[in-house]
Amino acid sequence: MIFINKSFKDNILSKVHKLSSIPIELSLLIDDGFIVHNNGCVFFKAKQPLDVDNGNFFDKTEEECFYNELRISAYTDDDIVSVAISVSEMITMKLQTTMPLKKFEVITIFDDFDDEMDAVIKFHTLRKEEVMYIDIQHIDEYQQPLYISRTQ
């Protein structure tokens, strides 16, 4: 399931193109998969924290979003928008196939500072007992363009 806000429709959607490949570092990160820590948080294997200290975060959603953050400009300068969407889709598919009993949300936030496009991707487990990272019911109230995909 995919959600986009009005800002994404108006400013980003026309810039999205299908890519044949993404930067190898991102591909390897996704291919390496994920790990579930003893507190129930899910992280990229390659980006997992060494020690999980729940005292530093409001909840597990915040912890997962902190450790599972990817800034696309750290991997490429070319076609940031299309790379970000492709990577988001790849993460969503990998989570769906490797952890089909859990539900996840992959959030892509676009920034355009001084005509320099960038995107940040985060993912977290959907938990009924925790506050959502992005309020889907009010997605159009966010000024930054948002592309959110969820596993089934």
ZIDAZI-V273251 format. One record per residue. PHI is phi in radians with two decimals (* if undefined). OMEGA is omega in radians with two decimals (NA if undefined). Layout:
phi->PHI omega->OMEGA
phi->PHI omega->OMEGA
This chain:
phi->* omega->-3.10
phi->-2.13 omega->3.08
phi->-2.20 omega->3.02
phi->-2.32 omega->3.11
phi->-1.72 omega->-3.10
phi->-1.06 omega->3.13
phi->-1.09 omega->3.06
phi->-1.15 omega->3.14
phi->-1.02 omega->-3.04
phi->-1.34 omega->-2.96
phi->-2.03 omega->-2.98
phi->-2.11 omega->-2.99
phi->-0.87 omega->-3.11
phi->-1.20 omega->-3.12
phi->-1.63 omega->-3.09
phi->-1.47 omega->3.09
phi->-2.27 omega->3.06
phi->-1.23 omega->-3.14
phi->-1.89 omega->3.08
phi->-1.46 omega->3.13
phi->-2.71 omega->3.07
phi->-2.15 omega->3.12
phi->-0.95 omega->-3.04
phi->-1.01 omega->-3.13
phi->-1.07 omega->3.11
phi->-1.23 omega->3.11
phi->-1.06 omega->3.13
phi->-1.13 omega->3.11
phi->-1.04 omega->-3.13
phi->-1.23 omega->3.13
phi->-1.05 omega->3.13
phi->-1.11 omega->3.02
phi->1.58 omega->-2.96
phi->-2.31 omega->3.10
phi->-2.40 omega->3.07
phi->-1.77 omega->3.11
phi->-1.40 omega->-3.06
phi->-1.14 omega->3.08
phi->-1.57 omega->3.10
phi->1.62 omega->3.11
phi->-1.33 omega->3.13
phi->-1.93 omega->-3.12
phi->-2.32 omega->2.89
phi->-1.01 omega->3.11
phi->-0.97 omega->-3.06
phi->-1.31 omega->-3.09
phi->-2.04 omega->-3.07
phi->-1.14 omega->3.08
phi->-1.26 omega->3.10
phi->-1.26 omega->3.10
phi->-2.16 omega->3.10
phi->-1.70 omega->-3.14
phi->-2.10 omega->-3.07
phi->-1.12 omega->-3.12
phi->-1.22 omega->-3.11
phi->-1.52 omega->-3.04
phi->-2.24 omega->3.11
phi->-1.12 omega->3.13
phi->-2.77 omega->-3.11
phi->-1.19 omega->3.10
phi->-1.05 omega->3.12
phi->-1.10 omega->3.13
phi->-1.11 omega->3.13
phi->-1.10 omega->3.14
phi->-1.11 omega->3.12
phi->-1.14 omega->-3.07
phi->-1.38 omega->-3.10
phi->-1.72 omega->-3.13
phi->-1.67 omega->3.07
phi->-2.16 omega->3.03
phi->-1.71 omega->-3.00
phi->-1.08 omega->-3.14
phi->-1.14 omega->3.06
phi->-1.29 omega->-3.08
phi->-1.97 omega->-3.11
phi->-2.83 omega->3.02
phi->-1.92 omega->-3.04
phi->-1.68 omega->3.03
phi->0.79 omega->-3.11
phi->-0.90 omega->-3.08
phi->-1.07 omega->-3.10
phi->-1.17 omega->3.09
phi->-1.09 omega->-3.12
phi->-1.06 omega->-3.14
phi->-1.16 omega->3.12
phi->-1.07 omega->3.13
phi->-1.12 omega->3.10
phi->-1.02 omega->3.13
phi->-1.14 omega->3.13
phi->-1.14 omega->3.11
phi->-1.09 omega->-3.14
phi->-1.04 omega->3.14
phi->-1.13 omega->-3.14
phi->-1.15 omega->3.09
phi->-1.09 omega->-3.14
phi->-1.06 omega->-3.08
phi->-1.39 omega->-3.08
phi->-1.55 omega->-3.13
phi->-2.39 omega->-3.01
phi->-1.17 omega->-3.13
phi->-1.50 omega->3.10
phi->-1.78 omega->3.07
phi->-1.93 omega->-3.09
phi->-2.24 omega->3.04
phi->-2.21 omega->3.09
phi->-1.92 omega->-3.03
phi->-1.93 omega->3.06
phi->-2.06 omega->-3.10
phi->-2.01 omega->-3.11
phi->-1.78 omega->3.09
phi->-2.16 omega->3.07
phi->-2.33 omega->3.14
phi->-1.79 omega->3.13
phi->0.89 omega->3.13
phi->1.07 omega->3.05
phi->-1.89 omega->-3.11
phi->-1.38 omega->3.01
phi->-2.54 omega->3.12
phi->-2.52 omega->3.07
phi->-2.10 omega->3.10
phi->-1.97 omega->3.08
phi->-2.36 omega->2.98
phi->-2.44 omega->3.10
phi->-2.66 omega->3.06
phi->-1.33 omega->3.05
phi->-1.41 omega->-3.12
phi->-2.18 omega->-3.12
phi->-1.11 omega->-3.06
phi->-1.50 omega->-3.11
phi->-2.11 omega->3.11
phi->-1.21 omega->3.12
phi->-1.17 omega->3.10
phi->-1.17 omega->3.06
phi->-2.14 omega->3.12
phi->-1.42 omega->-3.09
phi->-1.03 omega->-3.13
phi->-1.10 omega->-3.11
phi->-2.16 omega->-3.03
phi->-1.07 omega->-3.12
phi->-1.29 omega->3.10
phi->-1.41 omega->3.10
phi->-1.37 omega->-3.12
phi->-1.32 omega->-3.14
phi->-1.32 omega->3.08
phi->-1.11 omega->-3.11
phi->-2.18 omega->3.02
phi->-2.24 omega->-3.07
phi->-2.19 omega->3.06
phi->-2.13 omega->3.13
phi->-2.17 omega->3.02
phi->-1.31 omega->-3.10
phi->-1.36 omega->NA
